Amino acid sequence: MTFNILISDPLSEEGIYPLRQSAELNIVIDTTNTPEELVSKIGDFDALLVRSQTQVTRELIEKATNLKMIGRAGVGVDNIDLDAATEHGIIVVNAPDGNTNSAAEHTMAMLMSLARKIPQAFNSLKNQQWDRKSFIGVELKNKTLGIVGLGRIGAEVAHRAKGQRMNVIAYDPFLTEEKAKKLGIDFGSVEDVLKVSDFITVHTPLLKETRHLINKKAFEMMKDGVRIINCARGGIIDEDALYDAIVSKKVAGAALDVFEEEPFVDHKLLTLPEVIATPHLGASTIEAQESVAVDVSVDVVNFFNGGAVQNPVNLPSVSKEVLAKIAPFFDLAEKLGVFLSRLQNDVIEEITIHYAGDLANFDVRPLTRNTVKGLLKRNLGTHVNDVNAKLLADRFGIKINEHKTTTTKGFLNMITVEVATAKGTKRVAGTLLNGLGPRIVKIDNYVVDIVPEGHLLFIKHLDQPGAIGRVGTLLADEHINIATMQVGRSAAGGDAIMLLKVDNHVEHTEVTRLKELSDIYDVEVIDL
C-alpha cells in the first residue's frame, strides 16, 4: 500500500532521505500553497510535514479526511491545532532533540553579546565611529544566571554557563534537589530565581500557565540592572512590561530571538539601544535543520511501517529504553481491552488497569491507551485509535485508573483490566510467557490459559454433565471445528465457563442455537 506524504514547508533534502528510501511512501513537495489551496488538496494525503510556516488549523484538519500523521520539523507545535488533531485521531510528532545544541549555543551567543554589547559596538564601527567608552560590558564570571525551565535546552545552557564560571540557579516543575546537585546548580521557585539572578534566560514551552510569566510583577522582584534573554518562545515575556522595565533602568538590557508576533516590520523594543535581537534563529544551523527533518522523517517511516514513533506530541512520550521494555505488551494490552468489551453490554463507568511485576517500574501510559482503545473499539470501530482513546473516554465520562505493584503470583509480568458498570465489575488478566507469547490467564475468578487471537467463543453455563458435549455436538452440526478448549468452574455443580477457540467466525444464528441449549446462560463471540 502506498501512502501520500505532503511536505508544505522547506526541509533539507538530507533530512527527508529516510522518506525517499521507503518504497511505501509517495513524497510530494509543495511549499507554495496558499491556505485555501492547502485546504482544497489536503484530503489526498496521509501525512503532512511542516516547519513553522504552514498553519495547521482546525479547518484544515477537518478537511484532511485521510490524514493520519502531522510531523513538525522542530521543537514547538504552536502552528498546529493539537486539540483538533487529537479529536480526529491524527498523531502529531515533532523533533524535540534535533535543535537542542543549536538553541543552547544561540542562547549563549546572545548572552555574551548582551554582556559585552557586541552588536551595538559593531554598528558603531559601521557608522565610522571609534567609540570604546560607550560599550563597556560586564563579565560572566561569578555572575548568577537564572534559568526558568530546565528541560533539554535549559540543561545544556546550564552546562555551558558553568563552563563560563557562572553560578546557576534554576526553576523547573520537574527539577529535584538531587538532580540539581548532580548538575552542580542551585534550585528554587520562580520567585527565588528572579530575585537573585544577574542574567535570566527562559526555556519553557508557551502554555496558558507560562504566557507572560515574566511580567510587570516579575520585573519588580528582580535585581536592578538585570539582563534578560529569551530564545524560547515569544509570549513568555510580556513585551510591554519589558519595554517599561528597560526605560526605567530596572533592566539593563535584553537579548531576544523570539517575539509575541512574528514576523514583524517594526517593534518598539528595537528602538531601545539596550536591546539586541535576531529573527528567530535559535534552530537556524545547517546541522539542526537536517537533524530535525531526519527525526521527523524517521518517525513517519516507522509509523507507516507499523512501528512505534519516538517523539509523539499528543501521545505520552517515553524514552527509547522504556519503549523497548513495554513494546512487547502493546498487542496484549489492546486485546485484553477488546476481549473484556465483549464480556459486558452495559455502559462503562470506570476502567482500572493493574500492572504487576517488572512493568510496575516503567511508564505504562502507552499501554493504558492501547487497552482503552481496545475497550472502545466495540462501539466506535476505527474512529478510536491510540491518539484519541483517552480523549474519547474522558468525553464519555469514563474514569481511568492505573495501579502498579511489583508483586505477582507466578508470572514475571501481568496486566489485569477491570471494567466497572452500574451492574458490577468484570475483569480479565494476561501475561507474556517466555518464548510462547501472549496469554489470557484469568477471566473474573476463573483461571484459564488461552492465546488471544483468532475466533473465540466465551460460554457461561451450569456445571452439569453433558453441557460441554451438547456444545461440541451443535458446533459439529454447523461444521465449526474446535481448535482448543478451556473450562473453569466456581464449584462443582455451580457456575462454569467454556472458552473455545474455533476455526471459523460463529454467526448470530449459531449463537442463538447455543443459547437455547439447556444449562447455557450466555454466549459471546470474540474475534481477536
SVG drawing of the C-alpha trace seen along z (x, -y; Angstrom):
<svg xmlns="http://www.w3.org/2000/svg" viewBox="-34 -58 72 94">
<polyline fill="none" stroke="black" stroke-width="0.4" points="0.0,0.0 1.3,-3.5 0.9,-6.4 0.9,-10.0 3.2,-12.4 2.9,-16.2 5.8,-18.5 4.5,-22.0 7.5,-23.9 11.1,-23.8 13.0,-20.8 16.6,-19.8 17.0,-17.0 19.3,-15.2 16.6,-15.5 14.0,-13.7 16.3,-11.0 14.6,-8.4 11.3,-9.1 12.9,-8.7 14.2,-5.3 10.7,-3.9 9.0,-2.3 5.6,-2.6 5.8,-6.5 4.9,-8.8 6.6,-12.2 5.0,-15.4 6.9,-18.7 4.9,-21.9 5.9,-24.9 3.9,-27.4 0.3,-26.6 -1.9,-29.3 -4.0,-28.3 -7.0,-27.9 -5.1,-25.7 -3.9,-23.5 -7.4,-23.0 -8.6,-22.0 -5.9,-19.3 -5.2,-18.0 -7.8,-15.3 -5.5,-13.4 -2.7,-13.0 -1.9,-10.5 0.7,-12.7 1.7,-16.3 5.2,-17.6 5.7,-21.2 8.0,-23.6 6.6,-26.9 5.3,-28.4 2.2,-26.3 -0.7,-26.9 -2.3,-23.5 -5.7,-24.9 -8.9,-23.1 -10.4,-23.9 -7.5,-22.2 -7.7,-19.2 -11.4,-18.8 -10.8,-18.6 -8.0,-16.1 -10.2,-13.0 -7.2,-10.7 -4.7,-12.3 -3.1,-10.1 0.0,-12.0 1.4,-15.5 5.1,-16.0 6.6,-19.2 10.4,-19.5 11.2,-21.5 10.5,-21.6 7.3,-23.6 3.9,-22.9 2.4,-26.3 1.2,-26.3 -0.7,-23.0 -4.2,-22.8 -3.4,-19.9 -6.9,-19.6 -8.4,-19.2 -5.7,-16.7 -6.3,-14.6 -10.1,-14.7 -9.7,-13.4 -7.2,-10.7 -4.2,-12.2 -0.9,-11.6 1.4,-14.7 5.2,-14.2 8.0,-16.7 11.7,-16.8 12.5,-17.8 16.2,-16.8 17.2,-17.9 17.9,-21.6 18.9,-21.3 22.5,-22.1 21.8,-24.8 19.3,-26.6 21.7,-26.3 24.6,-27.7 22.5,-30.6 21.3,-31.4 25.0,-31.6 25.9,-33.7 23.1,-36.1 24.0,-36.1 27.7,-37.0 26.7,-39.6 24.4,-41.2 27.0,-41.2 29.7,-42.8 27.4,-44.9 28.9,-43.4 26.1,-44.2 26.0,-47.9 29.8,-48.2 29.7,-46.7 27.0,-49.1 29.1,-52.0 32.1,-50.9 29.9,-50.5 28.9,-54.1 32.6,-55.0 32.8,-55.7 35.6,-54.5 33.9,-54.6 35.2,-52.4 33.8,-54.2 30.1,-53.7 30.4,-49.9 31.9,-48.9 30.4,-45.5 30.3,-43.1 32.0,-39.7 30.1,-36.5 32.5,-35.1 30.9,-34.9 27.6,-36.3 24.4,-34.4 22.4,-33.0 18.8,-32.2 17.2,-29.6 13.4,-29.3 12.7,-25.9 15.4,-23.2 14.4,-20.9 16.8,-19.7 17.8,-23.2 17.8,-24.7 20.1,-22.0 22.5,-22.5 22.6,-26.2 23.3,-25.5 26.2,-23.2 27.7,-25.9 27.2,-28.6 29.1,-26.6 32.0,-26.5 32.0,-30.3 32.3,-30.0 28.9,-31.4 26.7,-30.5 23.5,-28.9 20.1,-28.7 17.1,-27.1 13.4,-26.5 11.6,-23.7 8.5,-21.8 10.4,-18.5 13.7,-19.7 14.6,-18.0 17.3,-18.9 19.1,-15.6 19.1,-16.4 20.2,-20.0 23.1,-18.7 24.2,-16.4 24.2,-19.3 26.1,-21.4 23.5,-24.1 21.1,-25.6 17.3,-25.3 14.4,-27.2 11.0,-28.7 10.4,-31.1 10.5,-33.9 13.9,-32.7 15.3,-32.7 14.0,-36.2 15.3,-37.7 18.9,-36.6 19.9,-36.5 22.1,-38.9 21.0,-37.3 17.7,-35.5 17.0,-33.2 13.7,-31.4 13.3,-28.0 9.7,-26.9 7.1,-26.0 4.5,-28.6 1.4,-27.4 -1.5,-29.1 0.4,-29.0 3.6,-30.4 2.2,-33.2 3.5,-36.5 5.3,-34.5 7.8,-37.4 5.5,-40.3 5.5,-43.6 5.2,-41.9 8.2,-39.6 10.4,-42.6 9.7,-44.2 11.2,-41.2 14.4,-41.3 17.7,-43.0 18.3,-46.4 20.4,-46.1 19.3,-42.5 19.7,-41.3 17.0,-39.2 17.4,-36.5 14.6,-34.8 15.5,-32.3 12.5,-30.0 9.0,-31.3 7.6,-34.7 4.9,-35.5 6.7,-34.1 7.9,-37.7 5.3,-40.5 6.9,-42.8 5.2,-45.9 6.4,-45.3 9.9,-44.6 9.9,-47.9 8.9,-49.8 11.5,-48.0 14.3,-48.9 13.2,-52.5 13.1,-52.8 16.6,-51.2 15.3,-48.3 16.6,-46.1 20.0,-46.8 19.4,-45.0 17.6,-42.3 18.5,-39.8 15.6,-38.4 15.4,-35.8 11.6,-35.4 8.6,-37.8 4.9,-37.6 4.0,-38.3 6.3,-37.1 7.3,-38.2 7.1,-42.0 8.3,-45.1 8.6,-47.4 8.8,-46.8 9.1,-49.3 11.6,-47.2 14.1,-47.6 14.1,-51.3 15.9,-50.8 19.7,-50.7 19.8,-48.3 18.0,-45.6 19.7,-43.2 17.7,-40.8 17.7,-38.1 14.8,-36.9 14.1,-33.5 17.5,-31.9 17.7,-29.5 17.4,-26.4 19.0,-28.0 22.1,-25.9 22.8,-23.5 23.1,-20.7 19.9,-21.5 17.8,-21.8 19.0,-18.5 18.6,-16.8 15.0,-17.8 14.0,-16.8 15.6,-13.4 14.0,-12.8 10.5,-13.6 11.1,-11.6 12.2,-8.5 9.0,-8.7 6.9,-8.9 8.6,-5.9 8.2,-3.9 4.5,-4.9 3.5,-3.8 5.6,-0.6 3.6,0.3 6.3,-0.6 6.3,-2.9 7.1,-6.6 9.8,-8.2 8.5,-11.7 4.7,-11.9 3.2,-15.2 -0.4,-14.1 0.6,-10.7 2.6,-10.0 6.2,-10.1 8.6,-7.6 12.3,-7.1 13.6,-4.6 14.8,-2.4 11.3,-2.3 9.6,-1.8 11.8,1.2 10.7,2.8 6.9,2.2 6.5,2.6 6.1,6.4 2.9,5.8 1.2,3.4 -0.7,6.2 -1.7,7.9 -3.0,4.7 -5.2,3.9 -6.6,7.5 -7.4,7.6 -9.5,4.5 -11.2,6.0 -11.8,9.3 -13.3,7.5 -15.6,5.3 -17.3,8.5 -18.0,9.8 -20.3,6.9 -23.0,4.9 -23.6,2.1 -22.3,-1.4 -18.7,-1.6 -18.2,-3.9 -14.7,-3.2 -11.6,-1.4 -8.9,-0.2 -5.7,1.3 -3.3,3.1 0.3,3.6 2.2,6.2 5.8,7.3 8.6,5.6 6.0,3.5 5.4,1.6 8.8,0.0 8.0,-1.7 5.9,-4.5 3.0,-2.4 0.7,-5.2 1.1,-4.0 -0.2,-0.5 -3.1,-2.1 -4.1,-3.9 -3.9,-0.7 -6.1,1.0 -8.7,-1.8 -8.6,-1.7 -9.4,2.0 -12.3,1.5 -13.9,-1.3 -13.4,0.4 -16.6,2.4 -18.8,-0.7 -16.5,-3.2 -14.7,-0.9 -11.9,-2.6 -12.8,-6.0 -10.9,-5.2 -7.1,-4.9 -4.0,-5.3 -4.2,-9.1 -7.8,-9.8 -8.7,-6.9 -8.1,-8.8 -9.8,-11.9 -12.9,-9.9 -13.0,-8.1 -12.9,-11.4 -15.8,-12.7 -17.9,-9.7 -17.2,-10.3 -15.2,-7.1 -12.8,-7.3 -9.4,-5.7 -7.1,-4.4 -3.6,-2.9 -2.4,-0.8 1.1,0.7 2.7,3.4 5.9,5.3 4.2,8.4 2.9,11.1 1.5,14.6 3.6,16.9 4.3,14.5 7.1,12.1 4.5,9.5 0.8,9.3 -1.8,6.8 -5.3,7.0 -8.1,4.9 -11.3,4.2 -14.4,2.6 -17.0,1.2 -20.6,0.6 -23.8,-0.1 -24.3,3.7 -20.9,4.7 -17.3,5.4 -15.7,7.6 -12.0,8.4 -9.5,10.2 -5.8,10.7 -3.0,11.5 0.7,12.0 3.6,12.8 5.0,16.3 8.7,16.7 9.0,18.0 5.3,18.6 3.9,15.1 0.7,13.5 -1.8,15.5 -5.1,14.7 -4.7,16.3 -7.7,15.2 -11.3,14.2 -13.1,12.9 -12.2,15.6 -11.6,18.4 -8.1,19.4 -7.5,20.1 -4.7,20.3 -5.7,19.1 -3.9,17.5 -5.7,14.2 -6.1,14.5 -8.5,15.8 -12.1,16.7 -13.2,17.4 -16.5,18.4 -17.0,17.5 -19.8,19.6 -21.2,19.3 -23.1,22.4 -24.1,24.5 -21.6,27.2 -23.6,30.3 -22.7,33.5 -23.3,33.2 -23.1,29.4 -19.7,29.5 -20.9,32.4 -24.0,30.6 -22.0,27.5 -19.5,29.7 -22.3,31.6 -24.0,28.4 -20.8,26.9 -20.1,30.1 -23.5,30.0 -22.7,26.4 -19.3,27.6 -17.4,25.4 -14.2,27.1 -12.9,26.6 -9.2,25.9 -8.8,25.6 -11.0,25.5 -10.6,24.1 -13.0,24.8 -13.4,23.4 -15.9,23.6 -16.5,21.8 -17.7,25.0 -18.9,28.5 -22.4,28.1 -22.2,24.3 -21.4,21.6 -18.8,22.5 -17.3,21.2 -16.1,22.6 -13.6,20.7 -13.4,22.3 -11.0,21.3 -12.7,22.2 -11.6,22.2 -14.5,20.0 -16.4,17.0 -19.6,18.0 -22.7,16.4 -25.6,14.9 -27.9,17.8 -25.5,20.3 -25.1,18.2 -28.9,18.2 -29.0,22.0 -26.2,22.3 -28.1,20.1 -31.1,22.4 -29.2,25.4 -30.1,26.5 -27.8,25.2 -26.3,22.4 -26.5,18.9 -24.7,16.8 -22.6,17.0 -20.3,14.3 -18.4,14.2 -14.9,12.7 -12.8,12.1 -9.2,11.1"/>
</svg>
